[in-house]
Amino acid sequence: MYVIEHALLNLGKNKGRNILLGAIIFAIITAAVVALAIYNTSKIVIDETRAALQSAVRIAPQRQTVGGGAVTAGGNQQSEGLSLDQYQLFAESEYLDGANIAPGNRGFDAVYYLKHPNMLSEFEAELRRKGLPNDYSVRTDETAFDSIAAPVESLNDLALTFMIIVLALGAVIMILMSVISIRERKYEIGVLRAMGMKKNKVALGLWVEIIAITCICFVLGMGLGTVLSQPVSDAIMTGQASSADTGSTSLADRLSTTETERTESVNIKIDAVTALEIFAISILLASIAGIVSVSRITKCEPIKILMERE
C-alpha cells in the first residue's frame, strides 16, 4: 500500500515531466479512439450492407448472343417472359421476408428479399418446382456490394492503417519518454533501493505512476475522441464520394436507395466494447513502456547508482 501511495504522491512532485508524458499519452489515446471507432462502426455497416444486398434476389434470363440473336445458355430460343401471376406466385415463399414487383421496360421487374442470404439455393429450388424455366437465373447482384460499400471499405482500411501507425509510433515514443524519465530519477531509485526496497516494489511504484497517468488521459482522450470521430469520418467519406464513379448501374440503382444512403454517411458510435478495447490498448502500451524502462534501471545496484550521483 505504501508503494502505491508513494507512487501517486510522485505524480505531483514531477509535474513538468508527467504533463509532457500525459500529453503524449492523451494524443495517442485520442487518435486511437477516432481510428478504432471508425473501424468498428464501418465494419458493422459493411457487414449489414453485405447481408442486405445478398438477401435481395433477382430473376433474370440467361442470355448468350449468337449470330446477333438472343438465345438461352443451352442454345435454345429464349422462352416467353414471365407473367405477373408467376412473379406473385414466386413471392409466396417461406424463405422470403417480402418482395417488390413493378412494371419495367421489358416486362416486370421483381426483387425478392430472403430471410437470410444462405437460403438462396432453397429458394431457387422452390422456384424451379413452381415452373421457373431453366433459362432463367436466380441470383444476387455481385457488383452491387462493391459499388455501394466501396467508400465504407476504404474508410475501414484507412482507419485500421492509421490506428496501427498511431499505436506503433505511440509505443516507441512512450518507451523513449519512460527511459529518459528513469534516467533522471536514477538517484531517487538508488535511495529507495539503499533503504531496503526490493526491485519488484520499485518496479511496481513506477508502473503505478504511468498507469495512473494513462487512466487520466484515457478519460480525457475518450471524451475528445468521441467528439472528433464523426467529423473525421464525414470528411473522409466526403472525399471518397467525390472521387467515386457515379456512372455505374447495379442492383442498388434499381432497388430502394436505402442502402446507398446508409453508406454515404456512417454514423459513428462508441460503445462499451470500443471503450474497453481502447482501455486495454492504453494499459498495454503503458505496461510495455514501464517494463522496458524498469528493466534498465533494476539492473543497477544501489551503491553504483549513488556513486554515479556523486
Secondary structure, DSSP 8 states (H G I E B T S, - for coil): -HHHHHHHHHHHHTHHHHHHHHHHHHHHHHHHHHHHHHHHHHHHHHHHHHHHHHTEEEEEE--EEETTEEE-TTSSB------HHHHHHHH--TTEEEEEEEEETTEEEEEEEESSGGGHHHHHHHHHHTT--TTEEEE--HHHHHHHHHHHHHHHHHHHHHHHHHHHHHHHHHHHHHHHHHHHTHHHHHHHHHTT--HHHHHHHHHHHHHHHHHHHHHHHHHHHHHHHHHHHHHHHHHHHHHS------HHHHS-THHHHHHHS------HHHHHHHHHHHHHHHHHHHHHHHHHHTTS-HHHHHHHH-
